[in-house]
Structure formats: C-alpha cells, structure tokens
Amino acid sequence: MSKGPNELFKAKDMNYARFINALSASRRDSPIRTLTDIMLSSPPSVISLAGGVPNPDTFPFKSARITLSDGTEIDIGSALMKRALQYSATSGVPELIVWLKDLQKKLHNPPTMAYSPDKGKMEICVTTGSQEGLSKVFEMLVSPGDNVLLDAPTYAGTIAALKPLGCNLIGVPTDKHGMIPQALKDILSKWRPEDAATPDKKNPKFLYTIPNGCNPTGATLTTERKIEIYQLAQEYDLIIIEDDPYYFLQFNKDRAPSFLSMDIDGRVIRADSMSKTLSSGLRIGYLSGPKPLIDRIFVHMQASTLHTSTFSQILILELLNKWGVEGFMEHIEGVIKFYRTQRDAMLASADKWLTGLAEWHSPSAGMFLWIKIKDVADTYKMIMQKAVSKEILLVPGSAFNLDSAVSSSYVRASFSLSSPEQMDEGLKRLASIIIEERNA
Ligand code: PMP
C-alpha cells in the first residue's frame, strides 16, 4: 500500500454492544479469578491467603533442559519451572503478551494500538491454538438465526464450530485470489446498510475469511481485494474475523498487509497461530482485537479453560527471548524455504501426472494444493474408497463445503509432510484413479 490506512479509510464509530450475543453479555467476571490474576503477578512482599492455587513444591517436576534443533538449549530452572507448572493469568503470561504486542506492532502496526480502550484499543489474548480463540469468538457473536458470511469453500474446523450455533452460513464465492469483493457486494445488496443495527432485519454481523494460503483452496487475498472488503465492512458495519494461521508461510518476499493493519475502526479480530511454525502440539494461538470484544473472550475463558497451558507459554516465551524478533524471523525464513521447496516439488509432480486430468493454481502461501478433477462431478467416493484402497490419502472437496451434502469436483492435497518422492508416487496413483473413474 502506498497510502497508510488512515488515508485510505475514513474512521467510523463502533457500537460493540450490538455485536455481542445475549449469552456472552450475560457472562460475569469471576472475582476469584480476578484476584488470582492479581496474586500471580504480585511481588513476593504480598502475602496471599486468597487464591485456591496449589503449592507447586508438591509437584513432581523440578526443572527441564530442552535441546533445540541447532544444538543450543533452553534451561527451565526450578524457580521458572514452578511458575510454568502453576495457574496463570487468563489473558496469557504477561511477558508473552508484551512480546506478542511488540510483534503485532512490528508486523501489522495496527492503528487501534494507539486508541483508548473504549474506542477499541487492540488487546491480545493467548488461546489454546487459534481454534479455541475462533470458536470463542463465534460463540460470542452468533445468535441462532444470524446470517454469517464466509469464504466458500472454507476450513472444516470453522464450519464445525459455527454450524451448531444455529446460524445461516452464507458462502461468498472465491477464486485463486480469495474472496471476490463483487460477489460479497452482490450478496450484501440484499440488506440495507442503514438497517445494520436493527436486529429484525438480520443484516450479517461478521465476515470470516482466511486471507493467506486458505485451507483448503491455497488462495491468498490481494491487497486491492482486502481494501474493497474492508470498505464493504465499514459500509455494512461488519466485524472482520481474519483467521491467518498461514501468515508466516507466505512464499513471496513481501508479506501482504493484513486486515488488522488497515483497521482504522477497531472492527477486526485477528487469529494468529504458532502451530505451523513453532509447534502444533504446544497449542499456542493468540487473538488480537478491540478490547471490548476481547474482554468478553477473557470472561468466557474464566468459565472454561481458565487459561492456556502456562508450561507451553513459558516454553515459547523462553524461546522467543533467546532468539529475539530477528531470530524468530530467521526461523520463519527457514520454514518458508522448506514449504516453498515442497510446493515446487508437488507442482512438478502435478504437471507430470495430472496434466489434462485436472486443474490447479500455484499457491503463494500455506501447505495445500487445491485440485479440480476434470469430468468428475463428485470426488467423494473416488477419494474415500478407490484412493484409500490404493493407499493414497487426500481430502474430498465436499469436506470444505458449507453443506457437505453438496458435491465437489475438487480434492485437497497437502505438501507439508510427505517427501518429494512420496508426493510424486501419490499423484501418480491419483492420476490412475482419475482415469479409472472416468472410464467407469
Ligand atoms: N484456522 C485454519 C484455517 C486452520 O487451517 C487451522 C489448523 N488446521 C486452524 C485455524 C487451527 O489451528 P490451531 O488451533 O492449531 O492454531
């Protein structure tokens, strides 16, 4: 962007109360949890007889020494270990939050970081993977019967989190550059922007999108499209939920500006994840969004997970402190290089085996190739029966349809785990299955 977000968009006032559903609005801060948060961050001079926290001296773990891939070590001594094994603040380990805020500032420079809390100052919440954050965001916003806008097709985990909430999922068509703004505009034209605050009119309250290396399509939104989508969100007063776990897996040199970086109003909730870069099993994700909304997530967490694993957070914090931002970004460069090479290997095998049988585009981020099989209207049986029996596992496209009963001519192939030789053999087997299917 040559212009900064302040010049591109005219800021609009937000009324956060209208987005929060009755269930979320009825949640109350737990005084015990608040006291525990104060106690856990107090200096040793404070005598606490308040918290129902266990005494870590009784725990069987003493310390840990973890060897990194480069041979260096992270040493979690006994004092830090006691902290890592203890309850911690609901929002996240304070030093990790400081780290993540600095990172968001450096990568996205969100306009909302400078705002006052009421105006929607950016707040961060560490979650058990981005999946926990996303499902809590949906549970905060959706009331039964709401209309919800999202990429079609989209991540199966999002469909699974949204469907039981009783909302009406409205798929916005996408192509290799992600959500198509004109299609969004056509869908939104069913409603009048001035009716956004009138619940009976059922204007959608939010839009969910995966901007980089979309799961499953591999699509990446262009900056131009993001600007158009943000402007439509302003016109129709929509929250944008930016689910971006593949942000750090962008293969091109310049990372695209995020919705968070354009967020002049405080209408973006961004979900980030450490799952694709540091560890998926440690379950560390983080939400960045306007304080009045993120505060509702804290209150929900007080009644559910209490907080994300302290041990996981301390381990990630120690790693980030050891590396610094530069070291972290260097690590990211290595991860990108790996996935770019994997993608190129899969593309070469697709060219070799699938030319004439299927179509695909080269993803500029993420870990997925979205393959459209020619002359096969529904890939479900072909993938779930024939492919499984030939020992090649892929995901049929219908798994990502908002209505899984609707057929799909696509399959999703992941280039994350298999070697180039395995990918080559896998796509060779897929080609023979397609030929059999077409001749059947
Ligand atoms: N969003 C998308 C688009 C994903 O692909 C995934 C993981 N497959 C998630 C969210 C959840 O990731 P995690 O909970 O591991 O951060």
Boltz pocket constraint, residues with backbone or C-beta under 6 A from the ligand:
constraints:
  - pocket:
      binder: B
      contacts: [[A, 128], [A, 129], [A, 130], [A, 131], [A, 132], [A, 155], [A, 157], [A, 210], [A, 215], [A, 243], [A, 245], [A, 272], [A, 273], [A, 274], [A, 275], [A, 280], [A, 284], [A, 285]]
      max_distance: 6.0
